[in-house]
Amino acid sequence: MSHLDEVIARVDATIEENVIAHMNELLIALSDDVELSREARYEQQQRLRHAIAHKDRHNKEELEARREHLTHGGVIL
């Protein structure tokens, strides 16, 4: 298995785990990975950035839905 394949598998597993802190840690670690080409590194970092953005958007939507569910006419039930 090539280094790129290992990195792709690691990114896949981290995205599947769906924990923003772990995605950020890997994003930073990839910045220092000299074994990857600039293009390969950028591609994997973009995958992580997209997953982080999607999770953040999803969290905001869930928070808003919860707030709407808990409030009725401006009063918390």
VMD Tcl script that draws the C-alpha trace (Angstrom):
set ca {
  {0.00 0.00 0.00}
  {1.46 3.36 -1.00}
  {1.72 6.28 1.38}
  {-1.03 8.08 -0.54}
  {-3.32 5.06 -0.16}
  {-2.62 5.03 3.58}
  {-3.41 8.75 3.82}
  {-6.63 8.32 1.84}
  {-7.69 5.47 4.14}
  {-6.88 7.61 7.19}
  {-8.87 10.54 5.81}
  {-11.78 8.21 5.00}
  {-11.75 6.80 8.54}
  {-11.54 10.26 10.10}
  {-14.43 11.55 7.99}
  {-16.45 8.46 8.88}
  {-15.73 9.08 12.58}
  {-17.33 12.52 12.08}
  {-15.46 14.33 14.89}
  {-14.39 17.85 13.90}
  {-11.45 17.93 16.34}
  {-9.96 14.79 14.78}
  {-10.52 16.15 11.27}
  {-8.71 19.36 12.23}
  {-5.81 17.39 13.72}
  {-5.41 15.39 10.52}
  {-5.74 18.53 8.43}
  {-2.79 20.02 10.30}
  {-0.78 16.79 10.15}
  {-1.20 16.65 6.38}
  {0.32 20.12 6.11}
  {3.62 18.67 7.33}
  {3.53 15.47 5.24}
  {6.50 15.80 2.88}
  {5.87 12.39 1.30}
  {2.74 13.65 -0.48}
  {2.77 15.79 -3.57}
  {1.31 19.24 -3.15}
  {-1.72 18.23 -5.26}
  {-2.38 15.03 -3.30}
  {-2.06 16.86 0.01}
  {-4.42 19.61 -1.16}
  {-6.98 17.06 -2.38}
  {-7.07 15.22 0.96}
  {-7.16 18.47 2.93}
  {-10.08 19.66 0.81}
  {-11.97 16.46 1.58}
  {-11.48 17.17 5.28}
  {-12.46 20.84 4.91}
  {-15.68 19.85 3.12}
  {-16.52 17.31 5.82}
  {-15.89 19.90 8.55}
  {-18.06 22.49 6.79}
  {-20.86 19.97 6.27}
  {-20.76 18.87 9.91}
  {-20.77 22.47 11.14}
  {-23.74 23.33 8.91}
  {-25.56 20.19 10.07}
  {-24.91 21.07 13.73}
  {-26.31 24.58 13.21}
  {-29.42 23.17 11.54}
  {-29.96 20.71 14.40}
  {-29.50 23.48 16.98}
  {-32.04 25.69 15.22}
  {-34.54 22.81 14.90}
  {-34.11 22.02 18.60}
  {-34.59 25.68 19.52}
  {-37.77 25.85 17.43}
  {-39.02 22.63 19.03}
  {-38.32 23.87 22.57}
  {-39.88 27.28 22.07}
  {-43.43 28.15 21.33}
  {-44.37 31.77 20.88}
  {-41.01 32.90 22.25}
  {-41.35 30.94 25.50}
  {-39.29 27.88 26.34}
  {-41.69 25.07 27.10}
}
mol new
graphics top color blue
foreach p $ca { graphics top sphere $p radius 0.5 }
foreach p [lrange $ca 0 end-1] q [lrange $ca 1 end] { graphics top cylinder $p $q radius 0.2 }
display resetview
